[in-house]
Each structure stands twice: as structure tokens, then as C-alpha cells.
Amino acid sequence: MELQVYGTPRQCYDRIKHIYEQSQCCASVNAFKFGGMPFDEAQASMRLFAKEVMPKLRKLGDDPLFDTEEATAPAFMAA
């Protein structure tokens, strides 16, 4: 399964939703700056993601798989 998320806001949303549907994983770590990328470019990407992708991802919260009352900590964190 391809886990890298990149592209237009729509492509990013579709990729994240696909990953979620395949793995039921509802957490991610995102990097917006790579190597020598200028800060302004990374900041623009992060702002675009926050404006265009995050609101749609929040709507996935209505999915029962996102119900945190049912969630349990992974075994390595439980103790």
C-alpha cells in the first residue's frame, strides 16, 4: 500500500481516505518541508493543507471507526 501523501488538496484527501479505509488507521505524521525547500514554500503547502484538506478529514470523524470511546491503546502503550 502506498502511504506517501502528496499532490493537490483533492489528491491528498483521497489518498488519506484510502489509507484509512484500508488500514483503519486514523493518525498520521505530516512533513511539509524537505531538504533545501524554502520555508515559504513549505509554509504555503501547510496552510493549503490546513485550509483545503483538514476540514474534509474532520468530517470523517462521523465514521464509527473514529469513535474514541471504543478505541484502545496499542499493547506497547497499555501498562
DRENVEX-270393 format. One record per residue: residue in one letter; chain; x, y, z of N, C-alpha, C in turn. Coordinates in steps of 0.1 Angstrom, whole numbers, plus 5000, padded with zeros to 4 digits. Example, Ala and Ser with C-alpha at 12.3 -4.5 7.8 and 13.67 -1.06 7.14 Angstrom:
BEGIN
+------+------+------+------+------+------+------+------+------+------+------+
! nunu ! timi !   nX !   nY !   nZ !  caX !  caY !  caZ !   cX !   cY !   cZ !
+------+------+------+------+------+------+------+------+------+------+------+
!    A !    A ! 5132 ! 4943 ! 5078 ! 5123 ! 4955 ! 5078 ! 5132 ! 4967 ! 5078 !
!    S !    A ! 5128 ! 4978 ! 5071 ! 5137 ! 4989 ! 5071 ! 5129 ! 5000 ! 5079 !
+------+------+------+------+------+------+------+------+------+------+------+
END
This chain:
BEGIN
+------+------+------+------+------+------+------+------+------+------+------+
! nunu ! timi !   nX !   nY !   nZ !  caX !  caY !  caZ !   cX !   cY !   cZ !
+------+------+------+------+------+------+------+------+------+------+------+
!    M !    A ! 5009 ! 4988 ! 5000 ! 5000 ! 5000 ! 5000 ! 5009 ! 5012 ! 5000 !
!    E !    A ! 5006 ! 5022 ! 4991 ! 5013 ! 5034 ! 4991 ! 5009 ! 5043 ! 5002 !
!    L !    A ! 5018 ! 5047 ! 5011 ! 5015 ! 5055 ! 5022 ! 5019 ! 5070 ! 5021 !
!    Q !    A ! 5026 ! 5073 ! 5011 ! 5030 ! 5087 ! 5009 ! 5018 ! 5095 ! 5004 !
!    V !    A ! 5017 ! 5107 ! 5010 ! 5006 ! 5116 ! 5007 ! 5012 ! 5129 ! 5000 !
!    Y !    A ! 5008 ! 5132 ! 4988 ! 5013 ! 5143 ! 4981 ! 5003 ! 5146 ! 4970 !
!    G !    A ! 5004 ! 5158 ! 4964 ! 4996 ! 5162 ! 4953 ! 4987 ! 5174 ! 4956 !
!    T !    A ! 4977 ! 5175 ! 4948 ! 4967 ! 5186 ! 4950 ! 4959 ! 5183 ! 4963 !
!    P !    A ! 4952 ! 5193 ! 4968 ! 4944 ! 5190 ! 4980 ! 4935 ! 5179 ! 4978 !
!    R !    A ! 4928 ! 5178 ! 4967 ! 4919 ! 5166 ! 4964 ! 4926 ! 5153 ! 4964 !
!    Q !    A ! 4938 ! 5153 ! 4958 ! 4946 ! 5140 ! 4958 ! 4950 ! 5136 ! 4972 !
!    C !    A ! 4954 ! 5146 ! 4980 ! 4958 ! 5143 ! 4994 ! 4947 ! 5138 ! 5001 !
!    Y !    A ! 4935 ! 5144 ! 5000 ! 4923 ! 5139 ! 5008 ! 4920 ! 5125 ! 5003 !
!    D !    A ! 4920 ! 5123 ! 4990 ! 4916 ! 5109 ! 4985 ! 4926 ! 5099 ! 4990 !
!    R !    A ! 4939 ! 5102 ! 4990 ! 4949 ! 5093 ! 4994 ! 4948 ! 5089 ! 5009 !
!    I !    A ! 4946 ! 5100 ! 5017 ! 4944 ! 5098 ! 5032 ! 4932 ! 5089 ! 5035 !
!    K !    A ! 4921 ! 5092 ! 5028 ! 4909 ! 5085 ! 5029 ! 4911 ! 5070 ! 5025 !
!    H !    A ! 4918 ! 5068 ! 5015 ! 4921 ! 5054 ! 5010 ! 4929 ! 5047 ! 5020 !
!    I !    A ! 4939 ! 5053 ! 5026 ! 4948 ! 5047 ! 5036 ! 4939 ! 5043 ! 5048 !
!    Y !    A ! 4930 ! 5052 ! 5052 ! 4922 ! 5050 ! 5063 ! 4912 ! 5038 ! 5061 !
!    E !    A ! 4906 ! 5038 ! 5049 ! 4897 ! 5027 ! 5046 ! 4904 ! 5013 ! 5045 !
!    Q !    A ! 4917 ! 5013 ! 5041 ! 4924 ! 5001 ! 5041 ! 4930 ! 4996 ! 5054 !
!    S !    A ! 4933 ! 5006 ! 5063 ! 4941 ! 5002 ! 5075 ! 4933 ! 5006 ! 5088 !
!    Q !    A ! 4923 ! 5014 ! 5087 ! 4915 ! 5019 ! 5098 ! 4924 ! 5027 ! 5108 !
!    C !    A ! 4935 ! 5031 ! 5102 ! 4945 ! 5040 ! 5110 ! 4940 ! 5054 ! 5108 !
!    C !    A ! 4937 ! 5061 ! 5119 ! 4932 ! 5075 ! 5118 ! 4942 ! 5085 ! 5124 !
!    A !    A ! 4955 ! 5082 ! 5123 ! 4965 ! 5091 ! 5128 ! 4976 ! 5092 ! 5117 !
!    S !    A ! 4983 ! 5103 ! 5116 ! 4993 ! 5105 ! 5107 ! 5003 ! 5115 ! 5112 !
!    V !    A ! 5015 ! 5115 ! 5106 ! 5025 ! 5125 ! 5108 ! 5028 ! 5131 ! 5095 !
!    N !    A ! 5027 ! 5144 ! 5094 ! 5029 ! 5150 ! 5081 ! 5041 ! 5159 ! 5081 !
!    A !    A ! 5049 ! 5159 ! 5070 ! 5061 ! 5167 ! 5068 ! 5058 ! 5176 ! 5056 !
!    F !    A ! 5060 ! 5189 ! 5058 ! 5057 ! 5198 ! 5047 ! 5070 ! 5204 ! 5041 !
!    K !    A ! 5081 ! 5202 ! 5048 ! 5094 ! 5208 ! 5043 ! 5104 ! 5196 ! 5042 !
!    F !    A ! 5110 ! 5196 ! 5030 ! 5120 ! 5186 ! 5027 ! 5133 ! 5192 ! 5022 !
!    G !    A ! 5144 ! 5187 ! 5027 ! 5157 ! 5191 ! 5022 ! 5159 ! 5206 ! 5022 !
!    G !    A ! 5163 ! 5211 ! 5010 ! 5165 ! 5226 ! 5009 ! 5153 ! 5234 ! 5005 !
!    M !    A ! 5141 ! 5228 ! 5006 ! 5129 ! 5235 ! 5002 ! 5128 ! 5248 ! 5010 !
!    P !    A ! 5125 ! 5259 ! 5003 ! 5124 ! 5272 ! 5010 ! 5113 ! 5272 ! 5020 !
!    F !    A ! 5114 ! 5278 ! 5032 ! 5105 ! 5278 ! 5042 ! 5091 ! 5284 ! 5037 !
!    D !    A ! 5091 ! 5294 ! 5029 ! 5079 ! 5300 ! 5024 ! 5070 ! 5290 ! 5016 !
!    E !    A ! 5077 ! 5281 ! 5008 ! 5070 ! 5271 ! 5001 ! 5064 ! 5261 ! 5010 !
!    A !    A ! 5072 ! 5256 ! 5020 ! 5067 ! 5246 ! 5029 ! 5055 ! 5252 ! 5037 !
!    Q !    A ! 5056 ! 5265 ! 5041 ! 5045 ! 5271 ! 5049 ! 5033 ! 5272 ! 5040 !
!    A !    A ! 5034 ! 5276 ! 5028 ! 5023 ! 5277 ! 5019 ! 5016 ! 5263 ! 5017 !
!    S !    A ! 5024 ! 5252 ! 5016 ! 5018 ! 5239 ! 5015 ! 5010 ! 5235 ! 5027 !
!    M !    A ! 5016 ! 5239 ! 5039 ! 5010 ! 5235 ! 5052 ! 4996 ! 5243 ! 5053 !
!    R !    A ! 4997 ! 5256 ! 5049 ! 4984 ! 5264 ! 5050 ! 4974 ! 5259 ! 5041 !
!    L !    A ! 4978 ! 5255 ! 5029 ! 4968 ! 5249 ! 5019 ! 4962 ! 5236 ! 5024 !
!    F !    A ! 4970 ! 5228 ! 5030 ! 4966 ! 5215 ! 5036 ! 4956 ! 5218 ! 5047 !
!    A !    A ! 4959 ! 5228 ! 5056 ! 4950 ! 5231 ! 5067 ! 4937 ! 5237 ! 5062 !
!    K !    A ! 4937 ! 5244 ! 5051 ! 4925 ! 5251 ! 5046 ! 4917 ! 5242 ! 5038 !
!    E !    A ! 4923 ! 5234 ! 5029 ! 4915 ! 5226 ! 5020 ! 4913 ! 5211 ! 5023 !
!    V !    A ! 4922 ! 5205 ! 5031 ! 4922 ! 5191 ! 5033 ! 4916 ! 5188 ! 5047 !
!    M !    A ! 4921 ! 5195 ! 5057 ! 4918 ! 5192 ! 5071 ! 4902 ! 5193 ! 5074 !
!    P !    A ! 4896 ! 5203 ! 5069 ! 4881 ! 5203 ! 5071 ! 4874 ! 5191 ! 5066 !
!    K !    A ! 4878 ! 5186 ! 5055 ! 4872 ! 5174 ! 5049 ! 4875 ! 5162 ! 5057 !
!    L !    A ! 4888 ! 5161 ! 5062 ! 4892 ! 5150 ! 5071 ! 4884 ! 5150 ! 5084 !
!    R !    A ! 4881 ! 5162 ! 5089 ! 4873 ! 5162 ! 5102 ! 4860 ! 5156 ! 5100 !
!    K !    A ! 4854 ! 5157 ! 5088 ! 4841 ! 5152 ! 5085 ! 4841 ! 5136 ! 5086 !
!    L !    A ! 4853 ! 5130 ! 5084 ! 4854 ! 5116 ! 5086 ! 4852 ! 5112 ! 5100 !
!    G !    A ! 4852 ! 5121 ! 5109 ! 4850 ! 5119 ! 5124 ! 4836 ! 5113 ! 5127 !
!    D !    A ! 4827 ! 5115 ! 5117 ! 4814 ! 5109 ! 5119 ! 4814 ! 5094 ! 5117 !
!    D !    A ! 4825 ! 5089 ! 5111 ! 4826 ! 5074 ! 5109 ! 4828 ! 5067 ! 5122 !
!    P !    A ! 4821 ! 5056 ! 5125 ! 4822 ! 5049 ! 5138 ! 4837 ! 5045 ! 5141 !
!    L !    A ! 4845 ! 5043 ! 5130 ! 4859 ! 5039 ! 5133 ! 4867 ! 5050 ! 5140 !
!    F !    A ! 4862 ! 5062 ! 5140 ! 4868 ! 5073 ! 5147 ! 4863 ! 5075 ! 5161 !
!    D !    A ! 4854 ! 5067 ! 5165 ! 4848 ! 5068 ! 5179 ! 4858 ! 5065 ! 5189 !
!    T !    A ! 4863 ! 5075 ! 5196 ! 4874 ! 5074 ! 5206 ! 4870 ! 5066 ! 5218 !
!    E !    A ! 4857 ! 5066 ! 5221 ! 4853 ! 5058 ! 5233 ! 4855 ! 5044 ! 5231 !
!    E !    A ! 4855 ! 5039 ! 5219 ! 4857 ! 5025 ! 5216 ! 4872 ! 5022 ! 5214 !
!    A !    A ! 4880 ! 5032 ! 5212 ! 4894 ! 5030 ! 5209 ! 4902 ! 5025 ! 5221 !
!    T !    A ! 4912 ! 5017 ! 5219 ! 4921 ! 5012 ! 5230 ! 4935 ! 5015 ! 5226 !
!    A !    A ! 4943 ! 5017 ! 5236 ! 4957 ! 5020 ! 5233 ! 4964 ! 5007 ! 5228 !
!    P !    A ! 4974 ! 5009 ! 5219 ! 4982 ! 4997 ! 5215 ! 4988 ! 4990 ! 5227 !
!    A !    A ! 4991 ! 4978 ! 5225 ! 4997 ! 4970 ! 5236 ! 5009 ! 4976 ! 5242 !
!    F !    A ! 5018 ! 4982 ! 5234 ! 5030 ! 4987 ! 5239 ! 5028 ! 4999 ! 5248 !
!    M !    A ! 5016 ! 5006 ! 5246 ! 5013 ! 5018 ! 5254 ! 5005 ! 5015 ! 5266 !
!    A !    A ! 4998 ! 5003 ! 5267 ! 4989 ! 4999 ! 5277 ! 4996 ! 4997 ! 5291 !
!    A !    A ! 5001 ! 4997 ! 5298 ! 5008 ! 4994 ! 5310 ! 5011 ! 5005 ! 5318 !
+------+------+------+------+------+------+------+------+------+------+------+
END
